[in-house]
Amino acid sequence: MLPVTGYAEHWSVRQGDALRFMIGVAGGGRYRARVARILCGDPNPAGPGYREIPMPCGIAGEHEGTEQAIRLGSWVEVPAVDLGAGDAPLTLAATIWPTLPGRDAQAVLSCAGGGATLTLGLGPRGAFARLTSGGATTIVEAGVPLTERAWHDIACRIDPASGVLEVAQAPRAKRLDVDEAAAAQATTRDAPPAGVGSAAIAAERAAHLHFDGKIARPRLLRGAASIGESLGAQAAGAAPPPAGVLADWDFAIGIPTDDVADTGPGRWHGRCHNLPTRAMTGPDWTGAAHRWTEAPHHYDAIHFHSDDIGDAGWSPSLTLDVPADWPSGLYALHLETEGGRDNIPFFVRARDPGRKARVAFLAPTMTYTVYSQFVRPGRQAQIAPRAAAWGALPQAPDGHPDYGLSPYNHHADGSGVVMSTMRRPMIDKRVNQFHLMDPDPAGSGTYWIAADSYILDMLDRAGIEAEVITDHDVHAEGAALLSRYAVVLTGQHPEYHTHETLDAIAGHLAAGGRFVYLGGNGFYWRVAPHRSGPWAFELRRAEGGIRLWETLPGEGYHAFDGGYGGLWRRLGRPPQALVGVGFSTQGNYNGHPYTFTDAMLDPRVAFLREGMEATATPGGIFGDRGLMGGGAAGHELDRADVSLGTPRHALIVARAVVHEASYQPVNEERRDHTWPGSREDLIRSDVTFFETPNGGAVFSVGSMNFIGALPVDGYANPTAQLIRNVVRRFADPAPFTL
């Protein structure tokens, strides 16, 4: 755990409103807090340098801190369940698809009441039953390991009359080399759970012994039915005798929610913690249905992970009352103890959007959230010496996996991380931070917030007044928010979007708005927000795309909204149809220059040449230096393609064709094993301009490293001049004509 860290309630706050911060101090104790407006978040002394303006406020100073725990692992809490008088046999049953069956003990279903706890679980020797009562513990194991990623029915039963505690397991599909069916029993004098107690699924009552894998149809039963009969009912998908049901949880009900429904007579409902993955194929899935909304009973499984995280649930520590006169922009709450420091970025919005500024920077906070806690092994050790030399934050997620993972990681059980959340410390989404050792000796190695601050820094130095809004704001308020501004600028990497954000941008353009896409690999993946709001996102990486893991068959539809996951291109909304260019190639972080094309002389883009007439001619070079990889065209590049929606009247005013071997076509560009075209066809970035209806226009650069070229020579370079020209003309109310 970091000495001090925390998270904000929201990514943005309006002038005059309040923002709460949740802060944890390891071991408790005093910490210091201050707030600053961030002009440049890059700590590289070879660039603009880290720049901030201290902002006096009511929360500045020393505070008493408390330790706030991070509890990883998803599970279902059932706060109350009537277990009966305790004079009849009690059976726990479930169907499981374990992903780490050889790991230490994992609880599948547990119930507690009357001072006793009965747990049905899984360990290296197969299913086990454990009864704890009156300080004594009895354990019985089936004795045969279960196969990973295969469905099994398991059950345990305690008979208070005979004192027999038994456990049994049976595979759904028999293996040819080993018989996994097994049973065992032991005797005990201890009383079983009874009375009104509680239950837990995928963990024990104290939320430990987390289970990794899928669980379907967990049940609590009372009565004379044998353990074999209970296993048979599980295997048949049949309901047990109604008279014997205490609880029968059906995970096919309430899939888009955190609620778990009990279909038994007591209606002992539960609630999911830490965002386990729902809408997962269950034991009866046949492949006939691939959309869970069409056959929910085939999707009656939840995949639990011991390293899931949702809402950390920390108590509020500080509340910042944002003064009405604070400028809209990027801010950070800085935290410090004797042992370490951290900062929590946030954005201040204008109280009345667009009244003072015609320019808006759209912070890609959905992408920030999805990438948060991207664990890359060895990264913290790699950056530590340079971070110390630069006075930058030294932490990276691989050094602090206790704060959870990113959808760019795999869970401990090898499955891809589907959920992302902002309700936990996101220690790699900070200012005064860099993320990799830049291949260019003078480079910064920045990403995300620190990189995006170059745009705000450039506008500030140029005297161009701008306000900041976020993806989260646009998701909530739509095109009406964007319409308050003449021109909207994106950040370096606006990759992840909802239907609402894409609809808002499309609506803004249709109404004559102007849009400047200053990144690469944008508008690429679809995410679905949590039902209670976009504090958490679900990501299904279905079918194509550059990805570190792939969604399994039958699991391509989001649980949160039932919509199909994957690339916006696959969903009929390719980026080219929105901003003229779309992701085409990916390579290492090295940057490369652009060359102006003949289209730069077209009268339609005369405004681009202002102040740079000697450079902005066909064959002219720009972007040959930069703080991200040493050049403007790099890492992930976008190209124009009329067949994917680039308007036919679009002008490609500059192009970078990259011949570096690491750059290859993205998956969706390939049709077979052959190279899909020449490098000039695919391995390129197109700087593109086109007019839109009602006097609007779009300008797109199509490179993740592009904005790293802005700060060169104190922003006095052709790349920065080009973007300033775009912003000034796009902010001019004079309409563009088609």
N, C-alpha and C positions, 0 to 999 in steps of 0.2 A: 504494500500500500504506500502511496506517496505520502510524504510528511503533511502536505496540505493540498487539497484539490476540491473540485466541486462542479456543479452544473447550474445552468440558468433554467428558469421555468419555461421561457420561450426564447426563440432566436431573436425576436425583435420586440420593441416597446415604443409606444408613441410618446412624443414630447408631452410632459405633464402627467404621464401615467406612472405606475409602479411596476417594478420587476423584482421577483423573489429569487434568491440564490440559495442553493443547498450546498453546504460546505462541511467537509470532514477533515478533522485533524487527527493524525495517527497518535493514539494514546491520550488525546485531549490536550488542553493547554492553550496558551495565548497565540493569536496570530494577528498580523497586520493586514489591513485592506486599504486599497486606494483605487480610484477609477481614472482612466485616461482615454482620451480620444486618440485613435490610432491613425496616423497619416501614412506610415509605411511599416508593415509588419515584418519585413525581411531584415534579419540581423547581420547580413553580409556587409562588412565595412568597405568592400570594393564596389558596392552599389550605392543606392541612396542612403543606406544605413537605417537602422531602426529609428523611427521618428514618432513621437507621441506628444500630446499636450495634456498635462495634468488637469483634471477637472475636480475642483473641490466639491464635496458633497457630504451629506449627513452620515454616510456609512464609513467614511475615511477614518482610519485610526486603528486602535487595538481592540480586539474582541476576545471573549472567552470561547474557545472552540471545543467541540466534542467529537469523539470518534464515531463515525457512522459506517456501519458495516455494509459490505457488498455480499449478498448471498446469491451465488450462482446456482442454477439448476431449476428446471421447470417441474411443476407438480400440480396436483389438484387438491385443494383443501375442501373438505366437507366438515363444516363446523359443528354439525349436530346430526346424529343418527341414533335411532332407538334400536339397541342391540338385543332387547328382550330381557327376560328374567334370568337367563343364564342356566336354565335347567334342561335345555334341549341342545342337540349338536349344532355347532356353528361352523359354516363352510364359507371360505373365501375362494373365488374362482376368477380367472381372467384368461384372455388369449393374448399372447405376446409374440413379438417379432424382435428378438434381442439383437443389439448391434455390438455390444461388448460383453458377451456372456462369460468370458474368462476373467473379467475384472472381479474385484472383491464384492462382497454382498451388496445387492441392490434390492430395494423394496419395490414390489409391484402394487400391492394393496395391503393396507394396514388399518386396523381399527382398534380403538382404545375406549375403555369404560370400566367403571368399578374398580379402578386400580390395576387393571390388567391390559396388556397389549398383545394382539395377535397379528403377525406379519407373514404374508405370503411373498416370497422373494425369489431371487435368482442369484446364484453364485457359481464359482468354477466347477462345482459338482452337481450342477443342475438346480432344479427348484428346491426351495427349502421352506419350512414352516418354523416360526420361532414364537414361543409363548413366554411372555414375561409377566410374572404375577407375584406380588408379595416379596419382591427382592430376589426371586429365583427365576432362572431361565431354562427352558427346554427347547432344544433345537433338533430337528430331524431333516435330513437331506435325501433327495431322490437318488443321488450317487452317480448319475450319468450326465455328463456335460451336454448342453443344448447347442444345436447348430446356429451359427450366426446368420442373421437375415433370413430366417425361415420361421413360419408360423407354428406355434405350439400352444396347446391348452394345458394350463396348470391349475391346481387346486390344493387347498389344505383343509383339514377338518379336525375339530376338537370335540370329543364326546365327553361331557362332564360325568356321565354315569359310569363309563368304563375307564375314564382317564386316558384314553388313547388319542394321541396327536399324530395325524398322518398327513402325508404329502404325496402327490402323484403328478405325473406329466405324460403327455402324449403328443407326438408330432402330427401335424396336419398331412404332411407328405412323408412317407417312410423312406429313410435312406436305405440303400442297398448294402452298405458296408457296416452299419452299426444299428442296433435297436435302441432308439432313444426313449421308448416307453419304459417308465420305471415308477416304482412306488416304495415307500418306506414308512415306518411308524415307530413311535416310542410311547412310553407311558409317563404320566405326570399326575401329581396330586394337586396341582395348582388350578385355581378357578379360572375359567375363561372370561373374556370381556363381557360385560352385561350392563343393562340400564341405558340411559341416554348418554351417549359418548360422542366420539368424533371419528372421522376416517380420513385417510390420505391415499392418493393414487400417485404412483411413481416416486414416492418418498415415504418416510415414516413421519409420525405426527410432528416431530420437531424439524421437519423439512431437511432431513439428512438421509443418507443412503439412497441418493438419487438414482433412478433407473435410466439407462440409455437404450432407446429403441421405441417401437410402437406398442401400444396397448389398446385392446378392444374389449368391450363387454365385461368390465369388472363388475362383480356381483358379491353381495353378502346374502347368505341363505341360512335359515333356521329350519330344523326338522330332521326327520329320520332318513332322508335320501342319502345313499352312500356316496363316497367320493367318486366312484366310477360313474354313477348316474349323473353327478354334477359335471364331470368331464364330458360325458356323452351329450348333455344339453349344450355345453359350449361348442362342441364339434359340429352339432347339427344346426347351430344358430337358433335353437329353440328356446322358448321361454321356460323357465323352471316352473314347478307347480306354484300357483299364486299364493297358496297358504304358506309357503316356505320362504317367500321373498321378503327380505328386509330392505334391500336396495339393489337396483338394477340400472346402472348408469349407461346411457346410450349416447355415444359420442357423435352420432349422426345428427343429433338435434342441437341447434344453436351453433353450427359450425362457424359463422362469421363473428362470434362473440367470445368472451372469456368465460361464459357460463356453461356449466355441465349439468345436464338434466338427469334426474333420477326418475325412471318410469315406474318404479315400485309404488306400493300403496302409501308409503310415508312421504314421498316427494322430498327426499333428503338431497337437495341440490348442492352442487359444489361450484367452485370457481378456480380457474386456471391462474397460476402465478408464473411470471417470467416467460410468457409468450412461447409456449410449446407450439409446434406446427400442426395445424388441423387440416381437414380436407385431405387426409392421407389415405391411400388405398388400404382397405381392410382385408381380413382373411377370406372374404367371399368375393373379392374383386376378380372379374373374369377377363377384363380388357374390352368388354362390349361397350362400356361407357367410359368416357374420358373426362367428362364434365360432372363434377360432383353434384351439381344442382339437379341433374337429370336422374341420378340414382344415389341419393344420400346414403342408403343402407350399404352400399359398396364402399363407402368412405367413412366407416364408423371407427376409425383408428386415429389416435393422436401420437405424434412422434415427440417424445420427451428427450431432453439432453441434459446431462449433468452440468454443462457450461452455458446453458441458456441464460439470458438476462432480458428483463423487460423494464418495468419501473422500479428503480432502486429504492424508492420510497423514503428517501432521506427527509428529515425534518427541515423546514425553512430556517435559515440562519441569519440572513440579512435581507432587508427590503430596501431597494433603491427607489426613491422618489425622484424621477427624472425631471429636472427643471425644464420649464416650458421654453427657455431660451437656449438650451443645448442644441447645437447644429445637428441635423441629420447626418449620420455617418456610422463608421465602425468604431466600437469602443471595447474596452476590456476591463474587467475587474481583476486587479492584481492582488495576489495572496502571497504571504511570506511568513515563515516561521524560522526559528534558528536552524532547522534542519533542511529546509528546502523552500521552493517557490513554485507558483503556477499562475496561470491567468485564464479567465473565462471570457471569451469574446461574445459580444452581442451587438445588435444594430439598433440605433435610434431612428425611428421613422418620424416624418413630419406630421404634426397634428392635422394639418390641412394639406394633403398631398398635392404637390404641383403648384401651390399658390406662389411660392417664392422661387422655385427652380423648374425649368422645363426639361431637365435631364434627370433620369433615374438610373441608378445602378441596381440591377436585379441580382442579389446575392443568391448563389445556387445552394441554398440551405438543405434541400432534399438530398443533393449529392454529398454535401458535408456529412449529413446524418448517415447515409448508407456506407460511406467510407470510414466512418468513425471507428476507432479501435482496430485498424487494419494491422494485424500482427504479421510482421515479416521477420523471421528468425535472424538474429545477429545485428539487426539495425541499430539498436540502442548502443551497443558496444562500438559499432562502426562510426557513429556520428559523435560520440562522446568527446574526443579530443578537440574537434573543431567547434563543438558547441561551447566548450570551456573557453576556447580562445576568443570566440565571438561574443561571449556573454549571453548565449542563447539558452533556451530551455533544453535540458539534456535528455528528457524522458522520451521513450517511444513505447508503443503498446507491447512489443515483445518482452520488455522488461517488467511489464505490469499487466499480465493476462487476467488478473483478478477483476479488472473492469469489463471483462467480456470480450467478444469478438466482433468482426465485421462480416457482412456478406461476401467479402473477398477471402474469407477463411473457411476452413473445414472445422466442424466440431471434433471433439475427441474421438467420436465413433466413426469419423470419416465422412459423414454426410455434410452437405453444404449448408452454410448458415443462411437461413431464409429471412430472419427478422433483424431489423436495426432499430435502435431506440436512442432518443436524445435525453432520456431521463436517467442519466448516469454520467460520470465524468467521461469526456471525450478528449483524452489527453494528447491526441495528435491533431486536434483542430484548435490550434492556438496561434497567437501572434508571437513575434520574437522567437520563431521556431523554423527550422528547416527539416527536410524529410529524407534526403539522400545525399550521398557524396557526389556532387555534380561532376560529370566527366570533364568539364571545362575547369581549369585551375582557378579561374576568377569567378566561376559560377556559384549560384546560391543554393541550388538543389531544392527550390521551394515548390510547394503545391498548395492548392486550396486557399485558405484564408490569407496566408502570408503572401502568396502570389497575387491573389485578387486585389490586394491593397495597392499594387502598382497602378491600377486603373484609377483608384480614388486619389492617390498621390499625384498622378499626372494631371487630373482635372483640377485639383486644388492649386498646384503650381501654375497652371494656365489661367487661373481665375475663372474657370467654368463652374458655376454653382450647380451642384448636383445633390440629390437626395437618394437615400438608400431604402429599398424595399426588398423583401425576401420571397423565395418560392412559397414559403408557408403563407405569407400574406396574399399572394396571388391565388393560391389554391382556395383560400377562404373568400376572397373578394372579386376574383375574376377580372374580366376585361375592363370593368368599371374603374378599377384601381390603375391599370396601365394607361387608360385613356386620360388620366389627369396629367400625363406627361407627353411632351412632343416626341421624345426619343428615349428608348430603354436600351441599356447596355447590359450584356451578360458578363459573367466571369469566365475564368479559364476553362472550366470543365462542367457545364450544366448537363450532365449525362442522364440523370434520373428525373422522370416526370410522371405526373398523374394525368388522367383525362382532363381534369379541371385546369391544370396549368397550361397544357397544350391548347385547350379551347380558348383560354384567356389570351394567349399570344396570337392565335389565329384571328380572334375577334378584334384585337387591337389593330392588327394589320389590315383587316377588311374595312375597318372604319377610317383608315388613312393614317394610322400610327406609323412611326419609324422604329426600326429595330436594328441593333448592332450586335452581332454574334462575335464575341472576341475570344472564342475558345476552339477546342477540337473535341471530337467524339461527343457531341451534344445531342440531346433529345433522342437518346438511344434505347434505354430500357424503360419499361413500364413498371411502376410500383403502385401498390394499393395501400392507402392509409388505414390505420386502425379505426374501428368504428367510433371510438370516442374522440378522434382527432389525429392529425398528422404528427403526433409525438413519436409514433412508431410506424414503420413501413414493412410490408411484406414483399418479397421479391422471388418470383418463380422464373428461373432461367430456362425457359422452354425452347426447344428446337435449336436455333442457331445462335450466332454471336460469339465474340471473344469472351471467354468465361473460364474461371478456374474450377468450376464444377458445373454439372448439368442436372436439371430436374429429372427425376426418375419417371418412367412411363406411367401415365395416368394421373400425374400430379402437377400438371401444367397450369391449372386454374387456381387463382388466388382464393384462399379461405375468406379473407376479409370482405370481398365483394362479389365473388363468383366469376370474375372476369378472367379472360385468358392472359397469361403472363408471357414475357419474352420481349423481343425487339419491337419497337414502334414500327419499324419497316415491315415486320411480319404481320403487324396488326393493321396495315393499310395506311399508316401515317409516317412515311419515311421522312427523315429530316430535310431532304432536298425539297420536299413540297412545302416546307415551312420557311426555311432560311436559305434555300438554294444549294446547300452543300450537305454531304453526309459522310459518315465514317467510312474510310476506304482501306486504310493501312495503319499498322502499328509497328514500331521498332523501338530501339533503345532511346535514351533521353537526349542523345546528341541532337543539336540544332543545326539547321542548314539555311542558306539565304534564299530569298525570292528574287524573281526577275519580272520586271514589268512587261506586259504584253502590248501588242498594237492597240488593244481596246483602251489603253490608258489615254489615248489621244481622242477618243470619242467625245464630242461636245457634251454628251449627257453627264460625263464625269469630270468636266472642267474644274469643278470645285475641289477635286482631289489633288490637283496639281499646284494649288495656291501655295506659294512660298517654297516650292521644291521643283520648279520648272526644269532645272538642270539635271535632276535625278529621275524625275517621273516621266521618263521617255522609254519607248520600247527598247528592251535590252538592259535597262538600268537595274542595278542591284541594290537591294536594301535588306535589312534584317540579317546581315552577315555577322553580327555580334549580339550577344544577349546574356542575361544572367541565368537563363534556364537552358543549359546544354550548349551554350555558345552561339545560338542562332535562333531565328524566329520560327522556322518550320521544323517541328520535331515532335517525337514521341507518338502522338496519335493525330493523324491527318485526315481531313475531309476533302471530298472532291464534288464537283458539279456533275450531274447526270440527268439529262432531259427525260430519260426513260423512267427515272425514279421521282420526277416531279420538279426538277429545276426549271423555272420559267424559260421559255424559248428566247425571250428578249434579254435574258440576263447577260451581263458583261463580266468576263473573267479578266480582271485588270492586272493580275499578277499571278504567278504560278511558281511553285517549287516542286521539281521532280527530284526525288531522293534515290540515289543509287547505292546507298549503304545496304549491305547484305542483310542486316537484321530486320529491315522493313519488308514485310510480307503482306499479301492481301488478307483482309479479315475473312472469317469463315463464310459469311453469307455471300461473298463475291465469287466463291468457287462453285463449279457445277460438277466437276469430276477431278481426277487426280492430276490433270494437266494444269500448267500455269494459265490463268484465265485471260491473259493479254499482255501487252508490253508494259514495261515499268511506267512509261508515259501515260498509259491508259489508267493505271490504278494507284501507283505509288507516288502520290502527288497531293499537294494542297492547292486549292483554288481560292484566291481572294476574289470574291464575287459581289456584284452590285446589281440590283434590279428595282424597278419601280413597282408599286402596288396600287390597287384602286384607291380612289378618293384622295390622291395626292401624297400617298405614303411611299416608303422605300425600305429596303433591307440591304445591309452591308455585312458580309461574313468573311472571316479570315481563315477558318478551317484548320487551326493548329493549336495544340495544347501549349506549346512553348512560345507562342506569338507574343503574349504580353510580357514575357521576360526580356524582350528586346526594347520595350518602352523606356526603361530607366537609363539606358546607355547614354553616357555623356550628359548626365543630369537632365534627361528627357529631351535633349537638343539633338535629335537624330531623325532620319527620314521616316522610320517606323512610327515614332510618336507624332511627328508632324502629320502623317497620313491620317492617323486616328483623330487627332484634333480637328483636322479639316472635315472629317466625316461628322463628328459630333456637332460642330458649329453649323454646318449646313443642315443637318437633320433637325437641329433645334430651331432653325429659321422657319417661320410659318409659311413661307412661300411654297406652294404645292409643287411636288414633282408631277410631271406629265408623262403618260404612257405613249 
